[in-house]
Amino acid sequence: MVREAVGPPLIFSEAFAVIFLGVIALNIVGVIPVLLGALQDEHRLGASGIGVTAMLELLSMGISTGLCGALLPAAHMRAIGVVSLLALAAAHMATMAASGVGVMEVRTAAGAPEGVLLWITVGMIARSRTPERWSGVFFTGQGVAQLILAGVFWLWMGRFGANGGFLILGLTTLVAVPIALLAPSRYKALAQSEGLRGAPPLRGWIALLATVVLIAANGAVSVYLEPLGRQIGLSARIVRLSLFVSLVAQVAGGVLATLIAGKVKYIRVFATCVIAYLIAWTVYGFGSHAWMFVSASALAGLTTLLLGPFLTPMIIQADPTRRAAMQGAGAQILGGATGPLLAAFLVSDSDARGVLVLGVGALLLGFGMVFALYLTNKK
């Protein structure tokens, strides 16, 4: 059974279903560089369009998650899950017929049901007694799913292109519909639990802003993985291999985060992750061999899934009421949208290295904010 900080415990099948819905919502995040890169190769999207499209979908997802957390009672979860999955599957299928602005419109629409599904998962994690552990479980499940998808894409998309990838996403989403029926029908109302409803205090807002900046740093670089690889002479197949390796490393990072949850201070994890990102991104900018690029992608993947679960305890320490924690997923998605948006202004069809400068600057700024919160925390 899953013991919650708020309300009765969930049985295993309910917890599994809730985590699975969140994984489906975020499947796109792990494979979006390959899908959008393939659309560019097929002349259905320009270089700047990659960043804009990623931004629009993630922004839509983040807004949807935030609005659900602020406005919706945690009831009728099964019905909401089923409707959201059907809407998301339709959006994936519709992308197969789109190009240019049409791709942007359809992917923006896809972000709304993705955000609703993510809200269902966040509701459970924010209520748990060990949110960093459940975040680790969620991130690990996400990494495993994206790893499987990347492997299938690597074999499948060479023959069927971007449409093959979106078809796989659509079918995977439909498979999740019966699983949504296993989710709990409701969570205990947050209004009855230690002030979880309402606006966060100032420190909570700072923690959320730091989250946005840190995720934006990684999002700006990762969404341009294929153009960065192509710029140093790598084939699309090698870049897709590097994504697959990155996702393998992400699973390892998620498992590691789950194992060390509650044992290591988040500030040490953050500092380690900053150093690792800087090493990986240096290779992206100045590496000259395929093995270096693939190794850097592995390091970046491990770092991403190690860092992610520790954002929640950082936010909770800044705001013990957990009001900010309820908006943590929205902040992460907003960061994932902001990074590609800013990056779109710094790239051209022939040069994508501007995203590395943006990534390093945002990374150091975000870590500085987290470190300031840590130093000023009331013991």
N, C-alpha and C positions, 0 to 999 in steps of 0.2 A: 504493500500500500504506500501511497505517496502522502506523507504528512505535510499539511499546509500550515502556514502561519495564520491564515484566515480561513475559517470554515472547516467542514469535514474533510477527511483524507480522500484522495482519489484512488480508485483501484488501478491496477497496472494497465488494463486495457484502455481505460480513459486517459491515463497519462501518455501512453503510447500514441493514441489517436491525436491528442493535442500537439505533441511534438511533431508527429507526421504532417499535420496541417501546416505548421510553421516551416517545415522542410520544403514542402511543395511550394509555399509562397516564395521562398528564397532560392529555389533551384536556378532561376534565371541569373542570379548574381554571379554564380561560379562559372557560367558558360557564356555570359554576355560578350566577353571579348572575342570569342571565336565566332559567335553568331553574327555580331555586327561587323567583324572583320570579313566574314564570308559575304555579307551583303555589299560591302565595299568592293570586294573582288568581282562581284557580279554586276557592278556599276548600278546598284540599287540604292546606294548611300555614299555620300562623300566623306572625307576625313573628318571635317568638322561635324558632320551629321552623326558620327559615332558618339561623340561626347554629348551632343544635344539630345539624341535619342535616349542614351543611358540616363541622362539627367532627368528627362521628362518622366520616364517610367519610375525611377526611384523616388522622385519628388512626389509623384502621384501616390506611390506606396506609402511614403512617410506621412503625407497629409491624411490619407485614409486611416492609417493606424492611429495617428494622433486624435482625429475626430472621433473615432470609435471609443478610444480611451476616455475622452472628455465627455461624450454625450450619451453613449449607449450603456444601458444596464447589462450586466453579464448574464443574460437569459437567452433562451431559444438558440443555444450555441450550435446544436446539430443542424437545424434548418438553415441557419446563417452560413455554416460551413458548406453545406451541400450547394446552396445557391451560388456562393462565391466560387466554388470549384468549377461549376458548370460555366459561369461567366468567364473564368480564366481560361478554360479549355477553348472556348469560342474565340477568345482574343488570340491565343496561340495559332489557331487554325487560320484566322483572318490575316495574320501577318504573312502567310504564304502567298497571298495575292497582292501584297502591298509593295510599294517602292517610294523612295523619296519622302515627301511630307506624309504620305500615307502610312509609312512605317512608323513615323513619329506619333501620328494620331492613334494608331492601333496599340502601340506599346504604352502610350499614356493611359489609354483605357484599361490595359492589362494591370497597371499598377494599383488600381482601386480595389479589385478583389484580392490581389496579393496582400495589400495592407490589412484588409479585414481578416484574412487567415492568420496573418502575423499577430494581430491583436488578440486573437483567441489564445495563441501560445504565450504571449507576453503576460496575459492575465494570470496564467498558472505560475510562471516563473517569479513574477513580482510578489505573489502571495506565499511563496515557499520559504522555509526557514533557512535554507542554504541556496540562495539564488545563484551564486557563482557555480555551484555544482550542477544545478539544473541547466544553467546557461552552457556549461561545458558539455552536458549530454546533448543539448539542442545543437550546439555548434558542431559536435562530432557527428551527429546524425546528418546534419547539413553537408558536412565534408564528405561523408561516405556516399550520399546520394549524388553529389556533384561529381565525385570521382567516377562513379559508374556512368553517369551521363557523358563525362568527358571521354571515357574510353569508347563508348558507343559512337560518340561524335567523331572521334579520330578515325574509326573504321568506316563510318556511314557517310559522313559529309563529303568525303572525297568523291563519292559517286553521285550523291543526291543534293549536295550544296546546302545552302542555308535553309531551304524549305524542308529538307530532311530533318534538320535539327528542330525546327518549330513543330513538325509533325510528332516527333518523339515527345516533346514537352507537352503537347496537347493530349496525347494518349496517356502519358504518365499522370496527368492531372485527372483524367476521367477515372483511372484506376483507384484514385484516392477517395472517390465518392462514397463507396461502402464503408470505408474506414471512418469517415466523418460521422457516421451514425453511431460509432462507439464512443464519441466524445461525451463529456458530461453535459447535461441539459442547461446547467447554470453554475456559476460560482457564487460564493457568498458576496453580498453587496459590499463594495469598498467603503461606502459611507458609514458602515457600522464598525470599521476597523481602524483605530488609531490615526484618524485624520488622513487617510490615503487619498481622499478626494479633495481637489482644490489646486490652486497654483502653488508651485514650489517656492521656497525662500530663495534669497539671493544666491547663496552658495550652491543650491540645487541648479539654478539657472547657469551658473558658471561651469558646473560639472557637465551639464548638457551641452554647453557651447564648446567645451574642450572635446567632448565626444564627437561633435560635428566636425571640428577641425581635424582631429586625428583620423577619422574615417575618410574625410575628404582627401587627405594626403594620399592614402593608399588607393582610393577610388580613382584619383586623377591618373595615377601611374598604371594601375592594373587594367583599366579599360582600353589603354593604348598598347597592350602587350604585343599584339600582332604587328602594328606599324613599327614599333621599336625593334622587334626582331627582324622585320623585313629591311629596316634601315641598315643593319649590319650584315645583310646578305643572306639571312636565313630563309628557308622555304616555309610556306604556310604549314606544311606537315610537321616540321621541327617545332614551330611555335605551338601547335596543338599538342605535340608531345610534351612540351614544357608545361603547358597548362595541366595536362594529365599528371605529370610528376608533382606539380604544385599542389594539386588536390590530394594526392597521396600524402604529401607532407602536412597538409591541413588536417587530415584525419589524425595524424600523429600529434599535431599541435593541440587538437581538441581533447584527445585522450590525456595528454600531459597536463593540460589545464584542469581537467576533471580530477586528476590524481593529486595535484598540488593545491587544489582549492581549500582554503581555510588554513593552509600551512605556510604559505609564503605571502609576504606583504605585496599588495598590488603595485606599489611604487617600484619595487625591484623588478617585477615583471615588465613594467612599462619601460624602464631604463634599458633593460636587455633587448626589448623589441625595437626600440629606437636605433640602437647600434646595428642590429641585424638588418633592418630596413635600409639603413645608409649603405651597408656593404652590398646588398642586393641591387640597389638602384645605381650604385657606382658601376657595377658590372653591366647593367642595362645600357649605360651611357658610353662606356669605354671598352667593354668586352669585345673580343674578336673571334671567338670560337663558339660553336654550338654547345659544347659541353659546359662552358662557362655560363651561357644563357640559361640552360636547363638547370644547372646547379643553383643559380641565383633565384630562379623561379621556385625551386624547392625551399630555399631559405625563406623567401617572402611568404610562401604558403604556410609554412610552419609558424611563422611569426604572426600572421593574421589570425589564425585560430587559437594561438596562445594568448594573444592580447584581448580578443573579443570578450570572453567570459569574465575578465577582470574589470571591464567597464562598469558592470552592474554594481559590484561592491564599492568601487570608487564613487559612484553616484550616491549610493546609500550612505556611505560615510560622510559625504558632503551634506546630505539631506536625510537624516534618520527617519523622517516621517514617511519616506518612500514615495512621496508625491512625484519627485523628479524621476524615480526609477520607473514609474508607470509610463513615462514619456521617453525612456531610454531607447527603446527600439525605434521610435519615430526619429529621435536625434541621430541614430546610426544611419537610418535610411536617408535622412536629409543630408547627412555628410556624404553618403554614397552618391547622392545626386549633385551636390555642390561641386565635388571634385571634378567629375567629367565636364560639367558646365564651364568651369574656369579653364580647364584644360583645352576645351574646344577653341578658345581664343589664342592659344599658344602653339598650335600645330598647323602644318600644311600637309599636302599630299606627299611632300618629299622630306619633311623634317618633323619628327615628333618629340625631340629631346627636350623641348620646353617644358613638358609635363614633369620631367625629373626635377627641374629647378622649383617648380610649384610644389611638388611633393615634399621635397626637403624642407622648404620654408614652412609649410603647413605642419609638418611633423614636429619640428622644433618648437613652433608656437604652441601647438596643442600640449606637448609634454611640459612646456614651461607653465602652462595654466594648471595642469594636474599637479605638478610639483609645488606650486604656490598653495593650492588647496591642501595638500598633504602637510606642508609646514605650518599652516595656520589652523589645522584641525585641533579642536578642543579634546584633550585626552580625558 
